[in-house]
């Protein structure tokens, strides 16, 4: 374990923002993390836990200790005739995990293919895509309580999952460091192919009874066609949440925008496509010096190379105000602002 001062974070955030941490350390085991909790820098400084750096926007240098959670490992801890219970270290790359489960024929997270980031951050924001959220396969996690140094277990209900939400983003924010998660994956899963373009693309390829691998490949192709690769263009994927509105709100919006893209959640709640609103408002593809809104997906804000985080943040503020003015809806950021 090596604590480094004045450490550059450019390569540790997918927005590619050039900032530094006052102190930085990479943690590879739970024991290393426990030892770190005994140090002065851990006890005295503000902490920031980094996974894949895919859901964060730095607007300035971080005046504290950045901890890179690099705890790895995958282990089958139990199985039944129907299920595999897989325990995964928080530092494992999420997409590589999905590919591992797909290659083994274990279903449940194939719709979450190509989501950037690491496994430990997945339950924090209840990652989701194409009709699936991680809460549907999540069993439990282990986390280190920062104040006490104790390891605590959280089951599914403990995490209080919501739309891109969990207890770790709200009332217990910055109180725990996730060590591992356990998922229940199915040996003979019921596949979810009815969201977005998935079913249409499979049918266009004459695939009427798709495998887990074929569903995953379709998701990957859709995401690659719409989302920029952060290794080429700095971004954090979807910057804004899709807002949830009541039936009355939806009907009011439809009076002015009859073609508004929306998805029914229940009889009185509907999810409106934030990307559709941003595009309809004229932001899609707009470029300002070295940053802007992606040309293929209006939900994605991008850094073309030299932008700083505050420029991107200010752009998001302008979009939020404009959407509020045009649609009467206040967008929420999905990305953590530091």
C-alpha positions, 0 to 999 in steps of 0.5 A, spaced: 500 500 500 503 506 497 499 513 499 502 518 493 501 525 494 499 530 488 496 524 484 493 526 477 486 523 476 486 524 468 486 517 466 482 515 472 475 518 470 472 517 463 470 524 462 478 525 461 478 531 466 485 533 468 485 534 476 489 532 481 488 528 488 491 531 494 493 524 496 491 517 492 492 510 494 490 503 490 487 498 494 487 491 492 485 487 498 480 488 504 486 487 509 489 493 505 483 497 506 483 495 513 490 497 514 488 504 511 483 506 516 488 506 521 492 511 518 492 519 519 490 521 512 484 516 512 482 519 519 483 526 517 482 527 510 475 527 506 475 521 502 473 519 495 472 512 493 473 511 485 471 505 481 471 505 474 471 513 474 465 512 469 459 516 473 463 522 476 465 529 474 470 533 477 470 540 477 476 541 481 482 538 484 480 533 490 483 536 497 483 529 500 484 522 499 482 518 493 481 511 494 481 506 488 477 500 489 481 495 486 479 489 490 478 483 485 475 476 485 469 472 482 466 466 486 460 461 486 458 461 493 452 457 492 447 454 487 441 450 486 438 447 480 435 454 477 440 459 480 448 460 481 450 465 486 456 469 484 460 473 489 464 479 485 469 483 488 468 491 487 474 492 483 472 487 477 470 491 471 462 491 470 462 489 462 467 484 463 463 481 469 457 481 464 461 477 459 463 472 464 456 470 466 454 470 458 459 466 456 457 461 462 450 461 460 448 465 466 442 469 465 440 476 468 445 481 467 446 481 459 441 487 458 446 491 462 452 489 457 457 495 456 455 499 461 462 502 464 464 502 471 466 497 476 462 492 480 462 496 486 459 502 484 453 498 480 448 497 486 450 504 488 446 507 483 442 501 481 444 501 474 439 499 469 438 499 461 433 496 456 428 494 461 433 491 467 436 493 473 441 490 477 436 490 483 433 484 480 439 479 481 442 483 487 442 478 493 447 482 498 453 486 499 459 487 504 461 494 505 466 497 510 463 502 515 468 508 515 466 510 522 467 504 525 472 500 520 467 494 521 464 490 515 457 490 514 452 486 510 446 489 506 441 485 503 436 487 497 431 491 501 437 494 506 439 497 499 433 501 498 433 501 491 429 506 486 430 508 479 438 510 479 438 510 487 440 506 493 441 508 500 448 509 498 446 515 494 442 518 499 442 517 507 448 513 507 452 517 502 460 517 503 459 512 510 461 505 506 466 502 502 463 497 498 467 490 498 463 485 494 456 484 491 453 477 490 448 476 484 443 470 483 443 468 476 439 464 472 441 457 469 435 457 464 433 465 464 427 468 461 430 473 457 427 481 457 427 483 449 421 488 449 425 494 451 427 499 445 430 496 439 432 490 442 426 485 439 426 489 432 433 488 431 433 480 433 427 479 428 431 483 423 436 478 423 431 472 423 432 471 431 426 469 434 428 465 440 435 468 442 440 466 446 443 470 452 449 471 448 445 474 442 441 478 447 448 481 449 451 482 442 444 486 440 445 490 446 452 492 445 451 493 438 445 498 440 450 502 445 456 502 440 451 505 435 449 511 440 454 512 445 461 514 444 467 510 447 470 514 453 477 511 451 476 516 444 471 521 447 471 523 454 464 522 457 460 518 463 454 515 459 447 518 460 448 524 464 441 525 466 436 521 469 429 519 465 424 523 469 418 520 472 411 524 471 404 523 473 399 521 468 396 528 469 403 531 468 404 527 462 397 529 459 399 536 460 405 535 456 402 531 450 397 537 449 404 541 446 408 535 444 403 529 442 409 525 440 413 525 447 417 519 448 414 515 454 414 508 458 409 506 462 411 504 469 404 503 473 397 506 472 399 513 474 407 513 473 410 514 466 418 515 465 419 520 460 425 520 455 430 525 457 434 524 451 428 526 447 426 532 450 433 535 450 434 533 442 427 536 441 429 543 445 435 543 440 441 541 444 443 534 440 450 535 437 451 542 439 459 543 440 462 549 445 469 549 444 472 542 446 465 540 449 458 539 448 452 534 447 453 528 443 451 528 436 448 521 436 445 521 443 442 527 447 443 524 454 451 524 453 455 530 455 462 530 452 469 532 453 472 533 446 479 533 449 481 540 453 475 542 457 474 542 464 469 539 469 466 546 470 465 548 463 461 541 462 457 542 469 455 549 466 453 546 460 448 541 464 445 547 468 443 550 461 440 544 459 436 543 466 434 550 465 432 550 458 428 543 459 424 546 465 422 552 461 420 548 455 417 542 458 416 544 466 420 538 468 426 539 472 432 534 470 436 530 475 443 529 473 445 521 474 453 523 474 456 525 481 459 532 481 465 533 485 
